[in-house]
């Protein structure tokens, strides 16, 4: 058995090198945990020493580390939360995934860690969760940035993502889990995917590897959830909104989705990012950081 060393907070220099960010030593980052229910807590990465200005919510089958390069490029105090059933967070409140329950859990974490955040940034499932957060806990959402997501996502648009999530439950070796990840992410560098796996998978005692989002897989049944009811949350938004669209293959937002969002929120802004698919934070993190900075200074 080959053991793979992993230092959760020891890989940031790779992010900086890959994307040309200045490096004068490790950033200030710590793990925090917030109790959200009986025997349940959400985990988060708290960046910087100041009062957090932003809250970042990752997509399904991801975790808070998906934002590492964005956070480094922003160089602002912020919080990146592991959603229920992802990363280091416990599972959700019920036996099935509920966007409302997720939003309530996130609200508890935001109140504890970033109550005065200037903006909530949500990618994919994190964006749908942010919409529900704005509807159920509007006092916590002052600006909203949706990263390659609208309630118009469905099983067809999200098919490639779900195909990856629905893959094998375990892998015999790190090389095996890396090979599958590279196959499904042809536009990403191998080094960035290797980093992502170390953050998002766990090596077992027998040397095999399993994803940290196993609980998310269990509650979705590997089928794409229906988020169409969240269009009403879009209609009820009373804060500035920015939709960031990836324009390369893999995006789950099409022109009809953009038009529907603008119909419901005529003052919303839209930024189209070339060279980015669904994972804008992975494909073009520096561009995304600039967009966030400009929208939520």
Backbone as CSV, one residue per row, in Angstrom:
resi,resn,N_x,N_y,N_z,CA_x,CA_y,CA_z,C_x,C_y,C_z
1,UNK,0.840,-1.204,0.000,0.000,0.000,0.000,0.874,1.253,0.000
2,UNK,0.543,2.198,-0.870,1.263,3.466,-0.922,0.480,4.527,-0.179
3,UNK,1.102,5.092,0.861,0.443,6.157,1.615,0.749,7.500,0.966
4,UNK,-0.268,8.316,0.791,-0.106,9.644,0.197,-0.213,10.685,1.294
5,UNK,0.851,11.441,1.497,0.856,12.473,2.525,-0.085,13.610,2.147
6,UNK,-0.719,14.186,3.168,-1.652,15.293,2.918,-1.596,16.275,4.072
7,UNK,-1.280,17.506,3.757,-1.304,18.606,4.718,-2.331,19.612,4.212
8,UNK,-3.501,19.654,4.835,-4.619,20.446,4.302,-4.242,21.894,4.033
9,UNK,-3.473,22.496,4.905,-3.146,23.917,4.753,-1.725,24.110,4.218
10,UNK,-1.172,23.059,3.610,0.203,23.149,3.147,0.377,23.152,1.647
11,UNK,-0.716,23.361,0.898,-0.637,23.295,-0.559,-0.860,24.640,-1.246
12,UNK,-1.044,25.687,-0.493,-1.402,26.976,-1.092,-0.319,27.517,-2.018
13,UNK,0.925,27.154,-1.758,1.989,27.630,-2.644,1.801,27.107,-4.071
14,UNK,1.177,25.928,-4.204,0.909,25.397,-5.542,-0.134,26.244,-6.268
15,UNK,-1.182,26.664,-5.547,-2.186,27.549,-6.148,-1.536,28.824,-6.649
16,UNK,-0.688,29.417,-5.809,-0.039,30.675,-6.169,0.847,30.505,-7.399
17,UNK,1.616,29.423,-7.426,2.530,29.200,-8.549,1.770,28.975,-9.844
18,UNK,0.703,28.172,-9.788,-0.015,27.834,-11.009,-0.691,29.039,-11.640
19,UNK,-1.182,29.974,-10.809,-1.947,31.094,-11.347,-1.219,32.433,-11.226
20,UNK,0.082,32.385,-10.966,0.891,33.600,-10.980,0.551,34.588,-9.890
21,UNK,0.143,34.106,-8.729,-0.180,34.999,-7.619,1.058,35.264,-6.772
22,UNK,1.165,36.443,-6.184,2.337,36.727,-5.346,2.385,35.787,-4.146
23,UNK,3.586,35.438,-3.731,3.751,34.515,-2.608,4.841,35.026,-1.677
24,UNK,4.435,35.410,-0.480,5.415,35.794,0.529,5.213,34.978,1.802
25,UNK,4.648,33.807,1.620,4.402,32.916,2.751,2.949,32.492,2.798
26,UNK,2.670,31.473,3.593,1.305,30.931,3.651,0.285,31.980,4.099
27,UNK,-0.910,31.953,3.518,-1.972,32.861,3.966,-2.483,32.447,5.344
28,UNK,-3.186,33.361,5.978,-3.780,33.080,7.287,-5.110,32.374,7.059
29,UNK,-5.163,31.099,7.364,-6.364,30.284,7.160,-6.523,29.347,8.358
30,UNK,-7.753,29.198,8.828,-8.003,28.262,9.928,-9.309,27.523,9.685
31,UNK,-9.433,26.360,10.279,-10.664,25.579,10.267,-11.542,26.039,11.429
32,UNK,-12.846,26.176,11.148,-13.809,26.514,12.192,-14.986,25.558,12.081
33,UNK,-15.652,25.330,13.192,-16.802,24.433,13.219,-17.945,25.134,13.939
34,UNK,-19.150,25.024,13.377,-20.338,25.655,13.955,-21.417,24.590,14.147
35,UNK,-21.916,24.460,15.350,-22.997,23.516,15.615,-24.287,24.032,14.988
36,UNK,-24.941,23.179,14.193,-26.167,23.594,13.498,-27.376,22.748,13.900
37,UNK,-27.160,21.732,14.704,-28.255,20.875,15.145,-27.719,19.811,16.068
38,UNK,-28.586,18.997,16.618,-28.128,17.923,17.507,-27.122,17.008,16.818
39,UNK,-25.928,16.951,17.366,-24.868,16.094,16.832,-24.500,16.427,15.393
40,UNK,-24.741,17.676,14.965,-24.387,18.079,13.608,-23.684,19.425,13.627
41,UNK,-22.660,19.534,12.807,-21.960,20.811,12.669,-21.541,21.021,11.230
42,UNK,-21.371,22.291,10.871,-20.790,22.648,9.581,-19.365,23.112,9.822
43,UNK,-18.485,22.734,8.901,-17.090,23.138,8.961,-16.847,24.227,7.917
44,UNK,-15.876,25.069,8.172,-15.578,26.158,7.240,-14.105,26.521,7.311
45,UNK,-13.612,27.097,6.236,-12.290,27.700,6.209,-12.457,29.201,6.380
46,UNK,-11.800,29.743,7.383,-11.847,31.180,7.653,-10.528,31.786,7.188
47,UNK,-10.621,32.664,6.199,-9.451,33.287,5.593,-9.248,34.684,6.173
48,UNK,-8.002,34.971,6.603,-7.670,36.300,7.089,-8.009,36.471,8.553
49,UNK,-7.542,37.587,9.092,-7.739,37.853,10.512,-8.830,38.882,10.765
50,UNK,-9.304,39.557,9.735,-10.324,40.580,9.916,-11.729,40.025,9.880
51,UNK,-12.700,40.925,10.040,-14.106,40.531,9.961,-14.416,40.064,8.538
52,UNK,-14.921,38.855,8.363,-15.141,38.325,7.006,-16.073,39.211,6.178
53,UNK,-15.657,39.488,4.952,-16.415,40.345,4.050,-17.244,39.552,3.042
54,UNK,-16.906,38.283,2.863,-17.565,37.450,1.860,-17.820,36.066,2.423
55,UNK,-18.868,35.425,1.908,-19.142,34.011,2.198,-19.174,33.268,0.874
56,UNK,-18.414,32.191,0.768,-18.321,31.415,-0.461,-18.930,30.035,-0.239
57,UNK,-19.861,29.640,-1.121,-20.543,28.353,-1.030,-20.243,27.538,-2.287
58,UNK,-19.674,26.369,-2.108,-19.234,25.527,-3.219,-20.388,24.758,-3.849
59,UNK,-20.093,24.037,-4.917,-21.086,23.239,-5.618,-21.198,21.827,-5.073
60,UNK,-22.168,21.085,-5.584,-22.359,19.707,-5.177,-21.136,18.862,-5.470
61,UNK,-20.777,17.979,-4.531,-19.624,17.080,-4.644,-18.295,17.824,-4.592
62,UNK,-18.315,19.080,-4.137,-17.090,19.848,-3.937,-16.897,20.092,-2.438
63,UNK,-16.063,21.048,-2.108,-15.854,21.436,-0.713,-15.243,22.828,-0.688
64,UNK,-15.010,23.352,0.481,-14.565,24.742,0.613,-13.255,25.023,-0.109
65,UNK,-12.416,24.012,-0.291,-11.114,24.237,-0.930,-11.235,24.560,-2.419
66,UNK,-12.408,24.365,-3.019,-12.555,24.734,-4.421,-12.312,26.227,-4.634
67,UNK,-12.437,27.013,-3.534,-12.276,28.462,-3.604,-10.862,28.929,-3.270
68,UNK,-9.914,28.027,-3.020,-8.602,28.440,-2.509,-7.933,29.507,-3.376
69,UNK,-7.863,29.269,-4.684,-7.167,30.233,-5.539,-7.923,31.550,-5.605
70,UNK,-9.256,31.484,-5.645,-10.069,32.702,-5.630,-9.808,33.488,-4.353
71,UNK,-9.787,32.788,-3.217,-9.559,33.459,-1.932,-8.183,34.108,-1.892
72,UNK,-7.186,33.424,-2.430,-5.840,33.992,-2.443,-5.769,35.209,-3.353
73,UNK,-6.452,35.144,-4.496,-6.453,36.279,-5.414,-7.207,37.470,-4.821
74,UNK,-8.277,37.203,-4.088,-9.040,38.283,-3.465,-8.238,38.956,-2.352
75,UNK,-7.531,38.138,-1.562,-6.745,38.656,-0.435,-7.609,39.521,0.483
76,UNK,-8.816,39.009,0.778,-9.746,39.675,1.685,-10.207,38.671,2.737
77,UNK,-10.569,39.146,3.920,-11.102,38.202,4.910,-12.437,37.629,4.445
78,UNK,-12.562,36.326,4.503,-13.772,35.670,4.014,-13.927,34.304,4.664
79,UNK,-15.086,33.715,4.434,-15.381,32.380,4.944,-15.848,31.506,3.785
80,UNK,-15.269,30.325,3.659,-15.710,29.328,2.682,-16.266,28.147,3.471
81,UNK,-17.541,27.846,3.263,-18.242,26.848,4.084,-18.337,25.517,3.340
82,UNK,-18.122,24.424,4.067,-18.438,23.090,3.562,-19.934,22.863,3.738
83,UNK,-20.667,22.673,2.650,-22.103,22.438,2.738,-22.390,21.118,3.465
84,UNK,-23.603,20.934,3.978,-23.949,19.666,4.637,-23.644,18.470,3.732
85,UNK,-23.029,17.437,4.319,-22.702,16.244,3.561,-21.494,16.375,2.670
86,UNK,-20.731,17.437,2.813,-19.555,17.689,1.996,-18.363,18.029,2.883
87,UNK,-17.168,17.812,2.343,-15.969,18.209,3.057,-15.926,17.660,4.473
88,UNK,-15.722,18.567,5.427,-15.624,18.179,6.837,-16.940,18.393,7.588
89,UNK,-17.995,18.763,6.875,-19.285,19.002,7.523,-20.063,17.701,7.696
90,UNK,-20.918,17.679,8.709,-21.812,16.547,8.902,-22.920,16.575,7.859
91,UNK,-23.703,15.495,7.830,-24.795,15.403,6.875,-25.909,16.381,7.179
92,UNK,-26.926,16.394,6.313,-28.028,17.330,6.450,-28.976,16.979,7.579
93,UNK,-29.994,17.814,7.738,-30.939,17.649,8.843,-31.874,16.464,8.630
94,UNK,-32.119,16.093,7.375,-33.055,15.013,7.081,-32.426,13.927,6.246
95,UNK,-33.187,12.889,5.938,-32.659,11.765,5.170,-32.484,12.054,3.686
96,UNK,-33.116,13.115,3.195,-32.955,13.512,1.797,-32.449,14.945,1.745
97,UNK,-31.825,15.304,0.616,-31.280,16.651,0.497,-32.399,17.671,0.370
98,UNK,-32.389,18.664,1.224,-33.360,19.748,1.184,-32.618,21.061,1.070
99,UNK,-32.908,21.819,0.019,-32.256,23.120,-0.153,-32.618,24.039,1.009
100,UNK,-33.866,23.970,1.469,-34.294,24.803,2.598,-33.506,24.453,3.854
101,UNK,-33.354,23.151,4.129,-32.577,22.744,5.301,-31.123,23.181,5.170
102,UNK,-30.563,23.011,3.972,-29.189,23.463,3.757,-29.054,24.954,4.033
103,UNK,-30.015,25.734,3.544,-29.971,27.185,3.736,-30.057,27.539,5.213
104,UNK,-30.884,26.832,5.963,-31.001,27.103,7.399,-29.696,26.775,8.116
105,UNK,-29.063,25.655,7.739,-27.765,25.320,8.338,-26.722,26.377,8.002
106,UNK,-26.693,26.783,6.738,-25.724,27.807,6.322,-25.986,29.112,7.056
107,UNK,-27.252,29.454,7.251,-27.584,30.685,7.975,-26.982,30.664,9.373
108,UNK,-27.074,29.524,10.054,-26.495,29.414,11.392,-24.988,29.637,11.346
109,UNK,-24.332,29.058,10.334,-22.883,29.226,10.202,-22.510,30.661,9.859
110,UNK,-23.291,31.293,8.973,-22.996,32.678,8.589,-23.170,33.609,9.789
111,UNK,-24.220,33.401,10.571,-24.422,34.244,11.758,-23.253,34.122,12.731
112,UNK,-22.688,32.935,12.814,-21.590,32.718,13.749,-20.247,33.228,13.228
113,UNK,-20.040,33.133,11.922,-18.721,33.403,11.365,-18.614,34.678,10.539
114,UNK,-19.699,35.081,9.873,-19.626,36.233,8.968,-20.958,36.963,8.906
115,UNK,-21.474,37.443,10.042,-22.812,38.046,10.061,-22.926,39.334,9.257
116,UNK,-21.801,40.006,9.009,-21.840,41.277,8.295,-21.242,41.174,6.896
117,UNK,-21.194,39.990,6.352,-20.606,39.792,5.023,-21.289,40.678,3.989
118,UNK,-20.496,41.229,3.094,-21.024,42.131,2.069,-21.709,41.389,0.936
119,UNK,-21.332,40.116,0.745,-21.919,39.351,-0.355,-21.836,37.870,-0.060
120,UNK,-22.795,37.140,-0.593,-22.770,35.681,-0.617,-22.465,35.250,-2.041
121,UNK,-21.472,34.395,-2.198,-21.087,33.884,-3.513,-21.399,32.395,-3.527
122,UNK,-22.264,31.971,-4.448,-22.638,30.560,-4.501,-22.455,29.986,-5.884
123,UNK,-21.747,28.864,-5.971,-21.529,28.177,-7.243,-22.369,26.908,-7.272
124,UNK,-23.124,26.687,-8.353,-23.891,25.463,-8.549,-24.815,25.220,-7.352
125,UNK,-24.699,24.072,-6.662,-25.555,23.817,-5.500,-25.412,24.922,-4.463
126,UNK,-24.227,25.486,-4.341,-24.036,26.598,-3.420,-24.827,27.825,-3.830
127,UNK,-24.994,28.036,-5.147,-25.801,29.153,-5.621,-27.278,28.937,-5.352
128,UNK,-27.761,27.709,-5.566,-29.152,27.395,-5.246,-29.390,27.554,-3.746
129,UNK,-28.420,27.114,-2.951,-28.518,27.286,-1.497,-28.538,28.764,-1.139
130,UNK,-27.734,29.563,-1.828,-27.700,31.004,-1.559,-29.035,31.664,-1.894
131,UNK,-29.690,31.203,-2.954,-31.017,31.727,-3.292,-32.009,31.425,-2.167
132,UNK,-31.981,30.198,-1.671,-32.864,29.839,-0.562,-32.500,30.616,0.692
133,UNK,-31.217,30.862,0.903,-30.767,31.665,2.046,-31.337,33.079,1.953
134,UNK,-31.286,33.669,0.768,-31.814,35.021,0.578,-33.311,35.075,0.812
135,UNK,-34.006,33.997,0.468,-35.454,33.947,0.662,-35.833,33.737,2.121
136,UNK,-35.096,32.864,2.808,-35.446,32.471,4.172,-34.769,33.327,5.232
137,UNK,-33.610,33.884,4.900,-32.835,34.679,5.866,-32.290,35.920,5.157
138,UNK,-33.172,36.774,4.669,-32.738,37.880,3.811,-31.776,38.851,4.488
139,UNK,-31.813,38.924,5.807,-30.934,39.853,6.512,-29.459,39.492,6.369
140,UNK,-29.164,38.261,5.942,-27.781,37.805,5.806,-27.219,38.008,4.402
141,UNK,-28.080,38.350,3.453,-27.648,38.449,2.052,-27.791,39.892,1.589
142,UNK,-26.668,40.578,1.443,-26.673,41.983,1.032,-26.379,42.138,-0.455
143,UNK,-25.629,41.227,-1.003,-25.393,41.108,-2.435,-25.271,39.624,-2.734
144,UNK,-25.659,39.232,-3.945,-25.644,37.820,-4.298,-24.926,37.609,-5.624
145,UNK,-23.956,36.707,-5.619,-23.238,36.348,-6.842,-23.490,34.872,-7.113
146,UNK,-24.108,34.587,-8.259,-24.389,33.216,-8.685,-23.349,32.811,-9.716
147,UNK,-22.605,31.764,-9.419,-21.531,31.321,-10.312,-21.999,30.110,-11.109
148,UNK,-22.255,30.325,-12.378,-22.693,29.319,-13.349,-23.852,28.474,-12.817
149,UNK,-24.890,29.138,-12.382,-26.069,28.418,-11.906,-27.293,29.323,-11.978
150,UNK,-28.411,28.729,-12.346,-29.741,29.314,-12.168,-30.665,28.148,-11.819
151,UNK,-31.885,28.416,-11.394,-32.814,27.314,-11.149,-33.202,26.549,-12.416
152,UNK,-32.730,26.999,-13.570,-33.027,26.308,-14.811,-32.174,25.078,-15.060
153,UNK,-31.201,24.808,-14.185,-30.388,23.603,-14.355,-31.271,22.369,-14.216
154,UNK,-31.009,21.371,-15.068,-31.798,20.139,-15.012,-30.885,18.950,-15.301
155,UNK,-31.497,17.779,-15.443,-30.715,16.557,-15.626,-29.923,16.571,-16.923
156,UNK,-30.408,17.282,-17.928,-29.680,17.356,-19.194,-28.490,18.297,-19.062
157,UNK,-28.736,19.497,-18.589,-27.648,20.473,-18.455,-26.603,20.022,-17.445
158,UNK,-27.045,19.373,-16.388,-26.122,18.912,-15.359,-25.690,17.471,-15.541
159,UNK,-25.932,16.912,-16.718,-25.657,15.499,-16.953,-24.199,15.114,-16.769
160,UNK,-23.286,15.931,-17.282,-21.867,15.600,-17.178,-21.405,15.624,-15.723
161,UNK,-21.918,16.584,-14.961,-21.556,16.668,-13.547,-22.048,15.438,-12.799
162,UNK,-23.308,15.074,-13.022,-23.872,13.935,-12.312,-23.225,12.629,-12.745
163,UNK,-22.782,12.556,-13.993,-22.091,11.350,-14.452,-20.802,11.135,-13.676
164,UNK,-20.127,12.228,-13.375,-18.902,12.113,-12.582,-19.235,11.729,-11.138
165,UNK,-20.226,12.395,-10.565,-20.611,12.109,-9.183,-21.080,10.667,-9.028
166,UNK,-21.733,10.136,-10.050,-22.290,8.787,-9.984,-21.264,7.706,-10.302
167,UNK,-19.999,8.049,-10.313,-18.952,7.081,-10.619,-18.730,6.083,-9.498
168,UNK,-17.654,5.341,-9.575,-17.375,4.308,-8.574,-17.349,4.878,-7.148
169,UNK,-17.840,4.113,-6.162,-17.843,4.597,-4.780,-16.460,4.607,-4.148
170,UNK,-15.527,3.822,-4.696,-14.172,3.802,-4.160,-13.187,3.476,-5.280
171,UNK,-11.912,3.744,-5.009,-10.856,3.534,-5.998,-9.698,2.824,-5.314
172,UNK,-9.107,1.869,-6.014,-8.065,1.044,-5.411,-6.805,1.837,-5.082
173,UNK,-6.553,2.902,-5.851,-5.325,3.671,-5.641,-5.558,5.135,-5.972
174,UNK,-4.599,5.964,-5.569,-4.681,7.387,-5.905,-4.594,7.588,-7.412
175,UNK,-3.765,6.788,-8.080,-3.655,6.902,-9.535,-5.000,6.648,-10.209
176,UNK,-5.790,5.726,-9.670,-7.090,5.414,-10.254,-8.062,6.573,-10.106
177,UNK,-8.110,7.176,-8.918,-9.049,8.273,-8.697,-8.602,9.510,-9.471
178,UNK,-7.282,9.678,-9.626,-6.780,10.797,-10.412,-7.107,10.611,-11.893
179,UNK,-6.964,9.396,-12.401,-7.236,9.139,-13.814,-8.688,9.452,-14.156
180,UNK,-9.621,9.049,-13.292,-11.035,9.345,-13.564,-11.288,10.843,-13.513
181,UNK,-10.660,11.528,-12.581,-10.875,12.964,-12.449,-10.324,13.716,-13.659
182,UNK,-9.161,13.311,-14.138,-8.574,13.935,-15.327,-9.463,13.691,-16.542
183,UNK,-10.016,12.488,-16.656,-10.882,12.150,-17.778,-12.093,13.071,-17.850
184,UNK,-12.634,13.441,-16.707,-13.842,14.263,-16.680,-13.542,15.760,-16.586
185,UNK,-12.283,16.141,-16.523,-11.919,17.562,-16.429,-10.760,17.855,-17.377
186,UNK,-10.982,17.720,-18.687,-9.885,17.819,-19.648,-9.251,19.200,-19.754
187,UNK,-9.931,20.244,-19.273,-9.377,21.590,-19.406,-8.526,21.994,-18.209
188,UNK,-8.496,21.167,-17.178,-7.772,21.516,-15.952,-6.398,20.868,-15.928
189,UNK,-5.461,21.506,-15.236,-4.130,20.937,-15.105,-4.165,19.740,-14.160
190,UNK,-3.279,18.788,-14.408,-3.216,17.604,-13.551,-2.852,17.993,-12.121
191,UNK,-1.978,18.989,-11.971,-1.568,19.400,-10.625,-2.753,19.963,-9.839
192,UNK,-3.614,20.737,-10.493,-4.765,21.291,-9.780,-5.759,20.197,-9.424
193,UNK,-5.919,19.207,-10.307,-6.836,18.104,-10.021,-6.285,17.222,-8.904
194,UNK,-4.980,17.036,-8.874,-4.376,16.263,-7.793,-4.645,16.949,-6.454
195,UNK,-4.475,18.260,-6.435,-4.748,19.036,-5.222,-6.200,18.866,-4.808
196,UNK,-7.090,18.994,-5.802,-8.510,18.890,-5.507,-8.886,17.551,-4.907
197,UNK,-8.280,16.471,-5.413,-8.572,15.143,-4.874,-8.094,15.035,-3.427
198,UNK,-6.907,15.521,-3.145,-6.398,15.446,-1.777,-7.331,16.165,-0.805
199,UNK,-7.947,17.258,-1.271,-8.887,17.989,-0.413,-10.251,17.318,-0.343
200,UNK,-10.607,16.527,-1.369,-11.990,16.069,-1.507,-12.144,14.547,-1.416
201,UNK,-11.071,13.851,-1.055,-11.137,12.397,-0.912,-10.310,11.974,0.297
202,UNK,-10.550,10.765,0.753,-9.886,10.253,1.955,-9.301,8.880,1.655
203,UNK,-8.043,8.683,2.045,-7.427,7.373,1.883,-7.825,6.467,3.046
204,UNK,-8.288,5.264,2.725,-8.712,4.310,3.733,-7.521,3.482,4.237
205,UNK,-7.764,2.729,5.312,-6.689,1.931,5.912,-6.101,0.920,4.936
206,UNK,-6.920,0.442,3.981,-6.422,-0.547,3.021,-5.759,0.089,1.801
207,UNK,-5.629,1.423,1.810,-4.986,2.136,0.716,-5.928,2.658,-0.340
208,UNK,-7.193,2.230,-0.307,-8.175,2.702,-1.285,-8.605,4.128,-0.952
209,UNK,-9.340,4.743,-1.900,-9.761,6.136,-1.749,-11.268,6.254,-1.929
210,UNK,-11.904,7.077,-1.099,-13.334,7.371,-1.224,-13.521,8.887,-1.173
211,UNK,-14.550,9.365,-1.857,-14.843,10.793,-1.865,-15.420,11.245,-0.525
212,UNK,-15.122,12.460,-0.151,-15.681,13.015,1.085,-17.184,13.285,0.963
213,UNK,-17.691,13.373,-0.264,-19.104,13.718,-0.438,-19.995,12.478,-0.526
214,UNK,-19.565,11.379,0.081,-20.350,10.138,0.029,-21.762,10.348,0.545
215,UNK,-21.916,11.171,1.591,-23.249,11.400,2.155,-24.139,12.166,1.181
216,UNK,-23.548,13.067,0.398,-24.309,13.779,-0.624,-24.807,12.808,-1.684
217,UNK,-23.959,11.867,-2.088,-24.362,10.859,-3.063,-25.531,10.033,-2.539
218,UNK,-25.468,9.701,-1.249,-26.509,8.857,-0.669,-27.877,9.533,-0.706
219,UNK,-27.930,10.839,-0.434,-29.234,11.502,-0.345,-29.773,11.924,-1.709
220,UNK,-28.905,12.077,-2.712,-29.406,12.447,-4.043,-29.730,11.214,-4.879
221,UNK,-29.195,10.057,-4.484,-29.412,8.861,-5.285,-28.791,8.969,-6.669
222,UNK,-27.776,9.857,-6.797,-27.073,10.046,-8.068,-27.993,10.539,-9.189
223,UNK,-29.099,11.191,-8.835,-29.970,11.823,-9.826,-29.952,13.322,-9.597
224,UNK,-30.203,14.081,-10.653,-30.112,15.540,-10.523,-31.371,16.092,-9.860
225,UNK,-31.227,16.842,-8.773,-32.398,17.427,-8.113,-33.092,18.447,-9.005
226,UNK,-34.360,18.685,-8.737,-35.141,19.685,-9.458,-35.153,20.963,-8.636
227,UNK,-34.616,22.041,-9.198,-34.520,23.301,-8.480,-35.458,24.367,-9.036
228,UNK,-36.386,23.996,-9.896,-37.221,24.977,-10.585,-37.997,25.870,-9.623
229,UNK,-38.319,25.351,-8.432,-39.087,26.167,-7.493,-38.287,27.358,-6.986
230,UNK,-36.959,27.323,-7.173,-36.140,28.443,-6.716,-36.215,29.656,-7.648
231,UNK,-36.892,29.530,-8.789,-37.115,30.729,-9.608,-37.903,31.775,-8.827
232,UNK,-38.802,31.327,-7.954,-39.555,32.293,-7.142,-38.634,33.033,-6.184
233,UNK,-37.591,32.356,-5.722,-36.606,33.034,-4.880,-35.874,34.108,-5.671
234,UNK,-35.614,33.826,-6.964,-35.000,34.845,-7.823,-35.922,36.053,-7.927
235,UNK,-37.203,35.807,-8.133,-38.168,36.907,-8.279,-38.240,37.771,-7.030
236,UNK,-38.067,37.173,-5.877,-38.237,37.902,-4.619,-36.972,38.598,-4.133
237,UNK,-35.865,38.428,-4.844,-34.619,39.058,-4.416,-34.753,40.579,-4.400
238,UNK,-34.251,41.164,-3.337,-34.302,42.622,-3.198,-32.904,43.195,-3.007
239,UNK,-31.892,42.475,-3.519,-30.498,42.904,-3.390,-29.841,42.836,-4.770
240,UNK,-28.712,43.516,-4.942,-27.998,43.423,-6.224,-27.577,41.984,-6.523
241,UNK,-27.697,41.608,-7.795,-27.413,40.240,-8.219,-26.438,40.255,-9.396
242,UNK,-25.461,39.357,-9.340,-24.532,39.153,-10.442,-24.544,37.679,-10.817
243,UNK,-24.792,37.385,-12.089,-24.664,36.036,-12.614,-23.360,35.947,-13.384
244,UNK,-22.502,35.009,-12.983,-21.247,34.756,-13.694,-21.409,33.465,-14.479
245,UNK,-21.319,33.564,-15.806,-21.491,32.401,-16.681,-20.161,31.936,-17.245
246,UNK,-19.899,30.637,-17.150,-18.803,30.062,-17.909,-19.264,29.869,-19.338
247,UNK,-18.443,30.247,-20.307,-18.865,30.202,-21.706,-18.266,29.027,-22.475
248,UNK,-17.474,28.203,-21.807,-16.887,27.041,-22.470,-17.772,25.813,-22.238
249,UNK,-17.425,24.733,-22.892,-18.152,23.479,-22.728,-18.186,23.078,-21.252
250,UNK,-19.335,22.638,-20.808,-19.474,22.208,-19.414,-20.346,23.122,-18.587
251,UNK,-20.575,24.349,-19.039,-21.453,25.257,-18.312,-22.866,24.685,-18.269
252,UNK,-23.582,24.960,-17.161,-24.962,24.480,-17.036,-25.971,25.617,-17.202
253,UNK,-25.491,26.777,-17.630,-26.357,27.931,-17.850,-26.406,28.229,-19.341
254,UNK,-27.616,28.356,-19.890,-27.738,28.702,-21.302,-28.389,30.080,-21.448
255,UNK,-28.560,30.514,-22.698,-29.104,31.848,-22.945,-30.523,31.997,-22.394
256,UNK,-31.304,30.928,-22.464,-32.667,30.992,-21.944,-32.670,31.194,-20.431
257,UNK,-31.745,30.550,-19.731,-31.633,30.741,-18.288,-31.271,32.190,-17.959
258,UNK,-30.304,32.711,-18.696,-29.896,34.100,-18.471,-31.071,35.040,-18.716
259,UNK,-31.803,34.820,-19.777,-32.946,35.675,-20.108,-34.018,35.596,-19.021
260,UNK,-34.258,34.403,-18.505,-35.276,34.251,-17.457,-34.848,34.953,-16.176
261,UNK,-33.576,34.860,-15.835,-33.090,35.566,-14.656,-33.253,37.074,-14.819
262,UNK,-32.930,37.583,-16.018,-33.058,39.022,-16.258,-34.519,39.455,-16.344
263,UNK,-35.389,38.569,-16.769,-36.821,38.888,-16.770,-37.323,39.071,-15.339
264,UNK,-36.841,38.234,-14.447,-37.278,38.290,-13.056,-36.500,39.338,-12.249
265,UNK,-35.282,39.624,-12.673,-34.441,40.622,-12.006,-33.808,41.516,-13.070
266,UNK,-34.569,42.482,-13.608,-34.069,43.291,-14.732,-32.781,44.054,-14.442
267,UNK,-32.516,44.340,-13.177,-31.306,45.094,-12.834,-30.101,44.206,-12.562
268,UNK,-30.271,42.907,-12.678,-29.148,41.996,-12.427,-28.049,42.213,-13.460
269,UNK,-26.822,41.964,-13.051,-25.675,42.033,-13.945,-25.296,40.618,-14.380
270,UNK,-24.738,40.519,-15.574,-24.276,39.234,-16.098,-22.847,39.399,-16.592
271,UNK,-21.968,38.509,-16.161,-20.582,38.487,-16.636,-20.333,37.146,-17.304
272,UNK,-19.864,37.180,-18.533,-19.575,35.957,-19.285,-18.059,35.749,-19.300
273,UNK,-17.638,34.571,-18.836,-16.207,34.307,-18.679,-15.755,33.298,-19.730
274,UNK,-14.947,33.759,-20.670,-14.376,32.862,-21.668,-13.337,31.951,-21.004
275,UNK,-13.211,30.761,-21.544,-12.212,29.843,-21.017,-12.608,29.174,-19.727
276,UNK,-13.880,29.283,-19.370,-14.363,28.643,-18.140,-15.616,27.844,-18.456
277,UNK,-15.681,26.636,-17.909,-16.890,25.838,-18.001,-17.734,26.055,-16.768
278,UNK,-18.259,24.978,-16.217,-19.108,25.095,-15.031,-18.309,25.576,-13.828
279,UNK,-17.102,25.062,-13.658,-16.277,25.433,-12.509,-15.458,26.678,-12.838
280,UNK,-16.106,27.820,-12.805,-15.402,29.069,-13.113,-14.276,29.294,-12.115
281,UNK,-14.505,28.932,-10.856,-13.488,29.128,-9.817,-12.276,28.244,-10.045
282,UNK,-12.447,27.135,-10.760,-11.315,26.271,-11.068,-10.636,26.637,-12.369
283,UNK,-11.430,27.054,-13.375,-10.887,27.348,-14.707,-10.303,28.753,-14.809
284,UNK,-10.990,29.730,-14.221,-10.559,31.135,-14.319,-10.695,31.819,-12.948
285,UNK,-9.971,31.332,-11.947,-10.148,31.864,-10.587,-9.752,33.328,-10.431
286,UNK,-8.734,33.772,-11.144,-8.289,35.165,-11.002,-9.320,36.107,-11.619
287,UNK,-9.886,35.709,-12.747,-10.947,36.509,-13.365,-12.151,36.573,-12.438
288,UNK,-12.531,35.449,-11.853,-13.673,35.429,-10.944,-13.415,36.306,-9.732
289,UNK,-12.210,36.262,-9.205,-11.879,37.114,-8.055,-12.047,38.588,-8.404
290,UNK,-11.615,38.970,-9.603,-11.767,40.371,-10.016,-13.243,40.751,-10.107
291,UNK,-14.063,39.858,-10.649,-15.506,40.131,-10.775,-16.139,40.293,-9.396
292,UNK,-15.748,39.449,-8.451,-16.281,39.546,-7.092,-15.857,40.865,-6.468
293,UNK,-14.593,41.215,-6.632,-14.084,42.474,-6.064,-14.850,43.676,-6.604
294,UNK,-15.112,43.667,-7.902,-15.786,44.801,-8.523,-17.249,44.887,-8.094
295,UNK,-17.884,43.745,-7.903,-19.311,43.739,-7.563,-19.538,43.957,-6.071
296,UNK,-18.616,43.526,-5.239,-18.769,43.661,-3.785,-17.501,44.251,-3.188
297,UNK,-17.236,45.538,-3.506,-15.977,46.153,-3.044,-15.941,46.320,-1.523
